[in-house]
Amino acid sequence: MPARVIVATLALMALAAGVLAVPAAADTDGPTGSTRLDGTWLFRRDTGDVGLHQRWQRSRSTAGWTRVSVPNAWNAGDPSPASFRGGVGWYRKDFRLPSADPGLDWSVRFDSVNYRARVWLNGQRVGSNTGGYLPFELPLSRLSRGGVNRLVVRVNSLRKPTDLPPGTAGGWWNWSGILRDVHLQRIDTLAFRDVLVRPVPRARGSVASVQVRVDLANVSDSAQRVSVSGRFGGHGFRLSPRTLKAGKQGALTGSLRIRHPRLWSPRSPTLYPVQITARAGGRAVGGYVLHSGIRSIKVVKGRLMLNGRPLSFRGVGLHEEIEGKGFAVDDADRRRLVAEAKAIGATVLRVHYPYSEGVHELADRLGLLIWSEIPVYQVHTKYMDEPAVRANALDMLRRNIAANQNHPSVLLWSIANELSSFPDPGQRAYIADAAQLAHSLDPTRPVGLAVAGYPAALCQATAYEPLDVLGLNDYFGWYAGPSGQIFDRLGLSHYLDAARRCYRRKALVVSEFGAEANRAGPIEEKGTFAFQQDFVDYQLGVFATKPWLSGAIYWALMDFWVKPNWRGGDPRPSPPVFRKGLVTQEWVRKPAWQNVHAWFARAPVL
């Protein structure tokens, strides 16, 4: 059905969505002295993959380049198979430094480039990165201090079966380009490599211990006596100083105590501003700001507990995607997406890759929890058996924790989604290694995994033993599943009870449930708005009878692009668009939005 017909139909059937309430812009966390390099860049497609041979990275000519705005998905709006497969494109930014001070160093940070990036400055290669959803930072040398610098990025979005996510099987569209913000970072003597501010409530919440660790690199050519001080809310702290040799990196650590802390929760998302100052030889050379929340998240007797109280959340899947832009959204887009999640009553967000810094900051401030997942998505068993693939997944998990561990909104670390329902030795090794890694890097959060909810695959107790949380992707009554085992929705309640018996010590969450809807029609016909309404009413009604269930997440809040031949179980699909959303890409709420909103409003969060 054409998009304009869907919109017109919905306009007749549902209340107008109106103007969404948009929260105020979030303050930017991270090191001070950062300048965005977003905005106008030059772009050039490389359909014949000749750019390297012709040395586009060294060319000063602008012939063949066109102006684009970064963040940018060069295939936005193109639903062709070639667009989905990906390709090679080049980006170029000519810029001047904000300061010509010869005593300063500089680096560039990319928040997301999909999928392989090579970077040059003034014709000299400065580094590369593989992976589309986590930030990476590269030092810049051979800078022109007073003149124009030419930054060139080659992006290859073609993915291999061993990549994460693999190939182009499709769980979401393969958007190509520089998809999130780019930052130019000023560095004076010391560079921030990692900052950890970890509050841990103790003594039933009457006191909190705050661990602080700051990893610094001495980028100067001489040894430096380094010290760090800061404030956590109204409380000052100093870390133990140390000497760093030229070119070396080291950590400064310390702690402080907060009496009678105000705890962060979805109902009361209290944040403490944190300011950190780094000094070299007594001179302030850098700063770092963030916003911390004091809360505890544990699994106790098979229940997720927030601040000592059992969770019973309701949430939504939410891609950072806007029609016409793909994943190349801006701050205003993120605010609107998150505002729609709040409007429906969600307290948890989930997607199959790490969210941007902007979404994390909004979630911190608005009291939304994030199921933080890395894109180890439907990786075939033969590839999970490869040590190199598992090592890549572990590195991605490590980077996700480093990037997002300071956000109180992060509920848990999810290590994968829908791997084989019958874990073989390679998958079991990955689960054990990933859980051990996450627990060692962050002992304050649970570790989870989402699995396809098939009754025949229940009771994988040994394979899932290292996990704290198990997500059950529930499509009873929508898909048939292997041998038709989830065709009948009446099997859902029994399946959930059986899962509880199998995994009694683990917190169980319905990590996905949903039904496509793209047209008006009878309630018994899959793909109609009426069927979707009945589907969510039944599913949420069953969940309400399971008091031990820690939460449920509707997949997904908004329609999004999947792949050219996407059907999604709908007998009359509209590829490439996933239509299980409760909101269309044109921002019109489907009738089932109101059903979900009513159920979410009556479900207790705690």
Wavefront OBJ file of the C-alpha trace (Angstrom):
o trace
v 0.000 0.000 0.000
v 1.510 3.422 -0.907
v 2.652 5.538 2.027
v 0.232 8.349 1.194
v -2.713 5.905 1.337
v -1.584 4.570 4.706
v -1.320 8.096 6.085
v -4.717 9.055 4.735
v -6.314 5.909 6.185
v -4.785 6.498 9.583
v -5.871 10.101 9.596
v -9.455 8.911 9.306
v -9.133 6.127 11.861
v -7.046 7.637 14.661
v -6.797 10.840 16.594
v -4.327 13.305 15.172
v -0.916 12.932 16.763
v -0.490 16.680 17.125
v 2.772 18.413 17.950
v 4.979 16.218 20.086
v 6.436 17.608 23.282
v 10.185 17.861 22.768
v 12.446 17.993 25.831
v 15.143 20.600 26.088
v 18.473 19.822 24.460
v 20.798 17.767 26.601
v 24.118 19.152 27.747
v 26.972 17.449 25.966
v 29.030 15.128 28.142
v 32.694 14.480 27.411
v 35.996 16.369 27.261
v 35.983 20.148 27.077
v 37.555 21.848 24.096
v 35.560 19.863 21.558
v 34.301 21.426 18.316
v 31.808 19.732 16.028
v 32.911 19.205 12.456
v 29.350 18.527 11.318
v 27.684 20.529 8.595
v 28.852 20.996 5.028
v 31.270 18.390 3.657
v 32.114 17.270 0.144
v 31.065 13.800 -0.994
v 31.908 11.550 -3.928
v 30.595 8.070 -4.767
v 33.182 5.538 -5.856
v 31.066 2.998 -7.746
v 34.082 1.569 -9.547
v 36.280 1.546 -6.410
v 38.953 3.571 -8.199
v 39.488 6.275 -5.573
v 42.476 4.672 -3.896
v 44.190 3.985 -7.235
v 43.558 7.557 -8.349
v 44.629 8.908 -4.915
v 41.519 10.919 -4.179
v 42.830 11.340 -0.633
v 45.661 13.521 -1.968
v 43.813 15.474 -4.632
v 43.193 19.162 -4.006
v 40.663 19.456 -6.814
v 36.958 19.544 -5.966
v 35.909 18.304 -9.409
v 33.451 15.418 -9.071
v 32.604 16.223 -5.438
v 29.194 17.479 -4.299
v 28.112 19.232 -1.120
v 26.344 17.211 1.564
v 25.491 17.769 5.205
v 27.187 15.469 7.739
v 25.862 13.352 9.450
v 24.943 11.801 6.115
v 23.610 8.505 4.760
v 24.342 8.617 1.055
v 21.719 5.951 0.301
v 18.868 7.581 2.242
v 15.674 7.309 0.227
v 17.057 4.642 -2.130
v 15.222 1.303 -1.604
v 17.159 -0.616 -4.277
v 19.049 -3.855 -3.625
v 22.273 -2.063 -4.599
v 21.612 0.548 -1.919
v 21.082 -2.190 0.658
v 24.264 -4.051 -0.284
v 26.329 -0.905 0.216
v 29.360 0.433 -1.558
v 32.217 2.910 -1.328
v 31.951 6.652 -0.818
v 34.406 9.427 0.065
v 33.904 12.426 2.336
v 36.082 15.526 2.531
v 36.134 18.406 4.993
v 38.361 21.465 4.583
v 38.749 23.272 7.900
v 40.911 25.621 9.923
v 41.898 24.942 13.516
v 40.034 26.964 16.164
v 43.466 27.922 17.573
v 46.849 28.184 15.888
v 48.687 27.685 19.233
v 51.686 25.425 18.401
v 51.568 23.967 21.925
v 48.252 22.232 21.276
v 47.599 18.803 19.816
v 44.399 17.735 18.093
v 42.380 14.595 17.421
v 39.230 13.770 15.479
v 36.400 11.635 16.832
v 33.769 9.942 14.677
v 30.675 8.816 16.571
v 29.594 6.366 13.844
v 30.849 5.451 10.380
v 29.295 2.457 8.615
v 31.187 0.240 8.125
v 34.920 0.471 7.287
v 36.603 3.840 7.462
v 40.039 5.015 6.364
v 41.034 8.554 7.303
v 43.635 10.908 5.849
v 44.725 14.417 6.830
v 46.461 16.569 4.241
v 47.175 13.481 2.176
v 48.688 11.445 5.028
v 46.835 8.459 6.463
v 46.024 8.876 10.152
v 44.103 5.679 10.903
v 41.160 3.389 10.244
v 38.225 1.711 11.976
v 35.885 -1.217 11.398
v 32.365 -1.321 12.848
v 29.403 0.957 12.412
v 27.936 1.826 15.806
v 30.673 2.842 18.239
v 32.859 5.950 18.347
v 36.531 5.998 17.462
v 39.156 8.707 17.852
v 42.317 9.310 15.814
v 45.239 11.649 16.592
v 45.945 14.273 13.953
v 49.489 15.061 12.869
v 50.906 17.121 9.989
v 48.368 19.830 10.753
v 48.479 23.226 9.109
v 48.315 25.515 12.117
v 47.254 28.683 10.350
v 46.002 27.389 7.013
v 43.394 25.020 5.635
v 43.464 21.337 6.557
v 41.927 18.667 4.336
v 40.292 15.726 6.145
v 39.313 12.827 3.860
v 37.355 9.704 4.844
v 36.845 6.655 2.643
v 33.754 4.686 3.732
v 33.121 1.111 2.615
v 29.665 -0.107 3.689
v 29.900 -3.544 2.070
v 29.764 -6.119 4.873
v 31.087 -9.662 5.099
v 29.356 -12.698 6.676
v 31.902 -12.483 9.507
v 31.166 -8.820 10.241
v 28.941 -7.662 13.094
v 26.163 -7.444 12.084
v 26.883 -10.015 9.385
v 26.503 -9.448 5.674
v 23.157 -8.092 4.552
v 20.747 -10.618 6.018
v 18.786 -7.632 7.250
v 17.501 -6.690 10.637
v 17.685 -3.064 9.639
v 18.790 -1.210 6.510
v 22.479 -0.994 5.683
v 22.741 2.793 5.847
v 26.015 4.004 4.323
v 28.182 6.934 5.360
v 29.228 9.107 8.291
v 26.058 8.534 10.290
v 26.689 10.439 13.522
v 28.578 13.529 14.664
v 32.240 14.322 14.032
v 34.268 16.197 16.648
v 37.590 18.039 16.563
v 39.230 17.719 19.983
v 41.777 20.173 21.408
v 44.520 18.505 23.493
v 46.927 20.386 25.744
v 49.670 18.098 27.106
v 47.213 15.460 28.391
v 44.544 13.549 26.486
v 41.579 11.887 28.184
v 41.526 8.231 27.126
v 38.823 6.996 29.510
v 36.785 8.381 32.391
v 34.844 6.242 34.861
v 32.551 7.681 37.519
v 30.788 4.763 39.210
v 28.415 5.441 42.149
v 27.410 2.418 44.200
v 24.623 2.838 46.808
v 25.309 1.082 50.098
v 23.645 0.645 53.480
v 20.140 0.529 51.971
v 20.747 3.711 50.018
v 21.733 5.930 52.967
v 25.244 6.346 51.578
v 26.907 5.933 48.195
v 30.514 5.188 47.383
v 31.680 6.836 44.156
v 34.652 5.293 42.375
v 36.534 7.615 40.003
v 39.163 6.578 37.482
v 40.676 8.855 34.858
v 42.972 7.431 32.179
v 45.267 10.083 30.722
v 47.898 10.047 27.984
v 50.888 12.373 28.094
v 51.173 13.595 24.497
v 54.042 15.995 25.239
v 57.748 15.272 24.693
v 58.668 15.401 28.391
v 57.619 13.698 31.636
v 54.710 15.357 33.447
v 53.553 15.359 37.056
v 49.833 14.776 36.629
v 46.999 15.486 39.036
v 43.202 15.345 38.780
v 40.548 17.058 40.878
v 36.841 17.518 40.474
v 33.378 17.860 41.890
v 30.533 15.368 42.091
v 27.511 17.575 42.650
v 28.534 19.659 45.646
v 31.269 17.230 46.753
v 34.912 17.770 45.863
v 37.494 15.046 45.243
v 41.162 14.635 44.347
v 42.767 11.601 42.760
v 46.207 10.303 43.691
v 48.755 12.116 41.470
v 51.427 10.375 39.441
v 54.179 11.051 36.925
v 53.643 10.065 33.303
v 56.609 9.712 30.981
v 56.465 11.305 27.535
v 54.132 9.404 25.265
v 52.877 7.150 28.063
v 49.408 6.541 29.463
v 48.253 5.867 33.008
v 45.253 5.896 35.341
v 44.585 8.082 38.363
v 42.074 6.692 40.822
v 40.196 7.703 43.941
v 36.797 7.649 45.610
v 34.379 9.715 47.683
v 31.280 9.111 49.786
v 27.882 10.719 49.357
v 25.593 10.630 52.376
v 21.836 10.497 51.869
v 22.085 10.431 48.062
v 19.132 11.184 45.850
v 18.660 8.029 43.817
v 18.105 7.964 40.055
v 15.019 6.117 38.808
v 12.487 6.439 35.954
v 10.157 8.269 38.332
v 12.862 10.585 39.630
v 15.870 10.783 37.276
v 18.124 12.749 39.608
v 21.505 13.591 38.090
v 24.669 14.886 39.740
v 26.818 17.154 37.539
v 30.449 16.035 37.486
v 33.338 18.341 36.555
v 36.879 16.992 36.245
v 40.069 19.029 35.790
v 43.412 17.551 34.732
v 46.650 19.356 35.555
v 50.209 18.923 34.319
v 52.874 20.497 36.544
v 50.123 22.310 38.435
v 48.676 23.925 35.281
v 45.086 23.133 34.272
v 45.319 21.600 30.800
v 41.997 19.840 30.260
v 38.524 19.220 31.562
v 35.779 16.637 31.371
v 32.074 16.953 32.218
v 29.356 14.352 32.655
v 26.135 13.727 34.556
v 25.994 10.815 36.958
v 23.076 9.043 38.564
v 23.191 7.012 41.755
v 21.209 3.774 41.500
v 21.668 0.019 41.887
v 20.616 -2.617 39.349
v 20.779 -6.282 40.351
v 19.134 -9.622 39.737
v 17.800 -11.122 42.962
v 15.938 -14.444 42.988
v 15.064 -14.190 39.324
v 13.940 -10.537 39.358
v 15.567 -7.391 38.035
v 15.841 -4.987 40.956
v 16.276 -1.226 40.700
v 17.275 0.445 43.960
v 16.144 -2.652 45.843
v 12.690 -2.801 44.270
v 11.555 -5.299 41.609
v 11.203 -3.927 38.084
v 8.122 -4.554 35.968
v 8.858 -2.208 33.080
v 7.247 -1.694 29.692
v 9.391 -0.463 26.810
v 9.765 -0.055 23.063
v 12.317 -0.800 20.411
v 13.454 2.421 18.796
v 15.819 2.874 15.866
v 17.612 6.189 15.412
v 16.062 6.520 11.968
v 14.118 9.270 10.224
v 12.455 8.985 6.822
v 14.636 10.646 4.197
v 17.701 10.641 6.467
v 18.196 7.016 7.462
v 20.419 6.821 10.533
v 21.921 10.271 9.873
v 19.695 12.022 12.406
v 20.413 15.250 14.267
v 19.786 16.380 17.846
v 16.263 17.600 17.076
v 15.386 14.243 15.494
v 16.643 12.376 18.562
v 14.611 14.580 20.870
v 11.482 13.919 18.846
v 12.078 10.148 18.756
v 12.692 9.956 22.497
v 9.729 12.223 23.209
v 7.464 9.796 21.338
v 8.781 6.932 23.459
v 7.985 8.916 26.596
v 4.545 9.835 25.249
v 3.498 6.208 24.877
v 4.609 5.512 28.441
v 7.797 3.535 27.803
v 10.459 3.298 30.485
v 12.941 1.165 28.476
v 14.481 1.579 25.018
v 16.067 -1.235 23.046
v 17.789 -1.520 19.683
v 20.293 -4.007 18.242
v 23.336 -1.708 18.385
v 24.623 0.942 20.829
v 22.632 4.153 20.818
v 24.315 7.493 20.169
v 25.626 9.666 22.964
v 22.696 12.012 22.355
v 20.072 9.336 23.042
v 21.922 8.193 26.177
v 22.003 11.741 27.527
v 18.304 12.259 26.849
v 17.519 8.930 28.521
v 19.564 9.936 31.577
v 17.590 13.142 31.949
v 14.143 11.745 31.181
v 14.308 8.575 33.261
v 14.471 6.042 30.441
v 16.395 2.809 30.858
v 18.395 1.398 27.932
v 18.845 -2.265 27.055
v 22.360 -1.722 25.666
v 23.107 -4.289 22.968
v 25.983 -4.875 20.570
v 25.147 -5.946 16.975
v 26.005 -9.625 17.371
v 22.802 -10.288 15.487
v 21.785 -13.641 13.958
v 25.412 -14.683 13.413
v 25.500 -18.118 11.792
v 26.881 -20.883 13.993
v 29.792 -21.615 11.640
v 30.986 -18.026 12.046
v 30.462 -17.953 15.820
v 32.760 -20.959 15.883
v 35.570 -18.799 14.459
v 37.823 -17.379 17.236
v 38.371 -14.170 15.236
v 34.616 -13.462 15.086
v 34.216 -14.044 18.817
v 37.252 -11.832 19.521
v 35.681 -9.064 17.425
v 32.432 -9.381 19.370
v 34.290 -9.194 22.702
v 36.161 -6.105 21.546
v 32.868 -4.503 20.544
v 31.436 -5.302 23.988
v 34.505 -3.795 25.633
v 34.173 -0.609 23.569
v 30.452 -0.315 24.299
v 31.033 -0.519 28.038
v 33.865 2.013 27.874
v 31.724 4.434 25.861
v 28.481 4.192 27.865
v 29.206 2.959 31.386
v 28.798 6.404 32.986
v 25.160 6.681 31.909
v 22.687 5.763 34.677
v 20.165 4.950 31.947
v 22.038 1.783 30.926
v 20.051 -1.111 32.398
v 22.250 -4.014 31.317
v 24.849 -5.141 28.787
v 23.292 -7.387 26.117
v 25.866 -9.524 24.334
v 23.811 -10.753 21.345
v 20.404 -11.207 19.756
v 18.929 -14.353 18.196
v 21.958 -16.573 17.850
v 21.295 -20.280 17.313
v 18.519 -21.528 19.594
v 20.661 -24.584 20.340
v 24.085 -23.216 21.377
v 27.056 -25.221 20.154
v 30.533 -25.124 21.796
v 31.532 -21.941 19.945
v 28.437 -20.055 21.048
v 28.721 -21.346 24.600
v 32.349 -20.192 24.704
v 31.305 -16.736 23.516
v 28.523 -16.440 26.097
v 30.876 -17.436 28.908
v 33.675 -15.119 27.760
v 31.367 -12.168 27.110
v 29.608 -12.484 30.476
v 32.950 -12.746 32.287
v 34.294 -9.707 30.424
v 31.229 -7.557 31.102
v 31.124 -8.515 34.784
v 34.835 -7.730 35.170
v 34.591 -4.344 33.450
v 31.329 -3.377 35.148
v 30.310 -5.442 38.177
v 27.378 -3.080 38.865
v 25.168 -4.161 35.940
v 23.606 -7.451 34.826
v 24.552 -9.178 31.576
v 21.845 -10.369 29.208
v 21.115 -12.093 25.923
v 18.004 -12.079 23.705
v 16.842 -15.383 22.174
v 14.124 -16.469 19.772
v 11.204 -17.635 21.916
v 10.644 -21.186 20.720
v 9.228 -23.820 23.106
v 11.390 -26.527 21.531
v 14.529 -24.568 22.464
v 13.756 -24.171 26.162
v 16.017 -25.193 29.036
v 19.459 -24.368 27.644
v 20.459 -23.982 31.278
v 24.141 -24.896 30.924
v 24.765 -22.577 27.950
v 22.999 -19.634 29.607
v 24.379 -20.182 33.110
v 26.818 -17.203 32.950
v 23.968 -14.775 32.195
v 21.869 -12.731 34.612
v 19.015 -11.770 32.264
v 17.386 -13.669 29.427
v 15.347 -11.798 26.824
v 12.596 -13.814 25.117
v 11.626 -12.615 21.630
v 7.926 -13.489 21.530
v 6.000 -13.713 18.259
v 3.321 -16.185 19.323
v 0.332 -15.661 17.065
v 2.271 -13.758 14.412
v 5.002 -15.955 12.920
v 4.560 -19.716 12.685
v 8.081 -20.572 13.823
v 9.864 -23.881 13.146
v 7.287 -26.664 12.718
v 4.529 -24.144 13.495
v 5.345 -24.137 17.199
v 4.400 -20.459 17.793
v 1.537 -20.241 15.302
v -1.124 -20.352 18.039
v -1.027 -17.405 20.433
v -2.690 -19.558 23.087
v 0.691 -21.214 23.643
v 2.263 -17.987 24.934
v 1.233 -18.245 28.575
v 2.399 -21.858 28.862
v 5.695 -20.985 27.172
v 6.407 -18.148 29.592
v 5.631 -20.356 32.590
v 7.891 -23.083 31.202
v 10.682 -20.556 30.683
v 10.284 -19.469 34.301
v 10.697 -23.067 35.443
v 13.778 -23.545 33.234
v 15.546 -20.327 34.256
v 14.281 -19.661 37.754
v 17.426 -17.829 38.900
v 17.495 -15.512 35.889
v 15.462 -12.390 35.332
v 13.192 -12.933 32.335
v 12.113 -10.149 29.991
v 9.995 -10.263 26.855
v 12.583 -8.479 24.739
v 10.406 -8.315 21.587
v 6.788 -8.731 20.545
v 4.924 -7.113 17.682
v 2.694 -7.427 14.607
v 2.769 -5.677 11.216
v 0.029 -3.187 10.360
v -0.188 -1.189 7.125
v -3.891 -0.995 6.251
v -7.483 -1.056 7.409
v -9.277 -4.400 7.388
v -10.901 -7.124 9.470
v -9.534 -8.100 12.870
v -8.717 -11.653 11.772
v -6.545 -10.542 8.819
v -2.817 -10.218 9.532
v -1.393 -6.830 8.594
v -4.469 -4.781 9.475
v -4.674 -2.114 12.125
v -7.445 -4.065 13.847
v -5.325 -7.234 13.990
v -2.431 -5.259 15.510
v -4.738 -3.807 18.163
v -6.060 -7.224 19.103
v -2.526 -8.663 19.062
v -1.100 -6.144 21.529
v -4.132 -6.404 23.801
v -3.740 -10.165 24.007
v 0.023 -10.112 24.509
v 0.038 -7.406 27.164
v -2.887 -9.096 28.881
v -0.861 -12.313 29.199
v 2.183 -10.432 30.488
v 0.030 -8.827 33.178
v -0.678 -12.299 34.605
v 3.040 -13.011 35.151
v 4.066 -11.061 38.263
v 7.573 -12.533 38.087
v 8.198 -11.038 34.610
v 10.749 -8.197 34.852
v 9.505 -6.375 31.762
v 8.276 -6.411 28.174
v 9.393 -4.429 25.110
v 7.208 -3.789 22.065
v 9.122 -4.121 18.782
v 9.075 -1.416 17.583
v 7.750 2.047 18.297
v 8.165 3.339 14.730
v 8.254 1.824 11.277
v 11.722 1.570 9.749
v 13.550 0.150 6.730
v 14.715 -3.484 6.851
v 15.631 -4.922 3.438
v 14.307 -4.859 -0.147
v 12.323 -8.103 0.102
v 11.012 -7.653 3.648
v 7.652 -9.290 4.323
v 7.555 -9.497 8.106
v 4.795 -12.101 8.156
v 2.329 -9.754 6.443
v 0.418 -11.303 3.503
v 0.331 -7.843 1.912
v 3.711 -6.355 2.859
v 5.202 -3.000 1.903
v 8.948 -3.640 1.534
v 11.473 -2.423 2.450
v 9.551 -0.978 5.413
v 9.027 -2.814 8.706
v 5.405 -2.060 9.617
v 5.219 -3.452 13.148
v 5.680 0.103 14.366
v 2.972 1.883 16.318
v 3.893 5.119 14.528
v 4.404 5.503 10.777
v 7.485 7.074 9.232
v 5.269 10.099 8.600
v 4.729 10.457 12.379
v 1.101 9.313 12.373
v 0.090 7.109 15.276
v -1.624 3.867 14.325
v -4.737 2.841 16.293
v -2.753 0.293 18.361
v -0.700 3.177 19.783
v -3.599 3.990 22.074
v -3.961 0.348 23.161
v -0.292 0.097 24.085
v -0.379 3.481 25.797
v -3.320 2.352 27.967
v -1.586 -0.902 28.971
v 1.717 0.864 29.687
v -0.059 3.444 31.856
v -1.542 0.789 34.138
v 1.636 -1.324 34.501
v 3.712 -0.493 37.599
v 7.341 0.288 36.769
v 8.524 -0.711 40.247
l 1 2 3 4 5 6 7 8 9 10 11 12 13 14 15 16 17 18 19 20 21 22 23 24 25 26 27 28 29 30 31 32 33 34 35 36 37 38 39 40 41 42 43 44 45 46 47 48 49 50 51 52 53 54 55 56 57 58 59 60 61 62 63 64 65 66 67 68 69 70 71 72 73 74 75 76 77 78 79 80 81 82 83 84 85 86 87 88 89 90 91 92 93 94 95 96 97 98 99 100 101 102 103 104 105 106 107 108 109 110 111 112 113 114 115 116 117 118 119 120 121 122 123 124 125 126 127 128 129 130 131 132 133 134 135 136 137 138 139 140 141 142 143 144 145 146 147 148 149 150 151 152 153 154 155 156 157 158 159 160 161 162 163 164 165 166 167 168 169 170 171 172 173 174 175 176 177 178 179 180 181 182 183 184 185 186 187 188 189 190 191 192 193 194 195 196 197 198 199 200 201 202 203 204 205 206 207 208 209 210 211 212 213 214 215 216 217 218 219 220 221 222 223 224 225 226 227 228 229 230 231 232 233 234 235 236 237 238 239 240 241 242 243 244 245 246 247 248 249 250 251 252 253 254 255 256 257 258 259 260 261 262 263 264 265 266 267 268 269 270 271 272 273 274 275 276 277 278 279 280 281 282 283 284 285 286 287 288 289 290 291 292 293 294 295 296 297 298 299 300 301 302 303 304 305 306 307 308 309 310 311 312 313 314 315 316 317 318 319 320 321 322 323 324 325 326 327 328 329 330 331 332 333 334 335 336 337 338 339 340 341 342 343 344 345 346 347 348 349 350 351 352 353 354 355 356 357 358 359 360 361 362 363 364 365 366 367 368 369 370 371 372 373 374 375 376 377 378 379 380 381 382 383 384 385 386 387 388 389 390 391 392 393 394 395 396 397 398 399 400 401 402 403 404 405 406 407 408 409 410 411 412 413 414 415 416 417 418 419 420 421 422 423 424 425 426 427 428 429 430 431 432 433 434 435 436 437 438 439 440 441 442 443 444 445 446 447 448 449 450 451 452 453 454 455 456 457 458 459 460 461 462 463 464 465 466 467 468 469 470 471 472 473 474 475 476 477 478 479 480 481 482 483 484 485 486 487 488 489 490 491 492 493 494 495 496 497 498 499 500 501 502 503 504 505 506 507 508 509 510 511 512 513 514 515 516 517 518 519 520 521 522 523 524 525 526 527 528 529 530 531 532 533 534 535 536 537 538 539 540 541 542 543 544 545 546 547 548 549 550 551 552 553 554 555 556 557 558 559 560 561 562 563 564 565 566 567 568 569 570 571 572 573 574 575 576 577 578 579 580 581 582 583 584 585 586 587 588 589 590 591 592 593 594 595 596 597 598 599 600 601 602 603 604 605 606
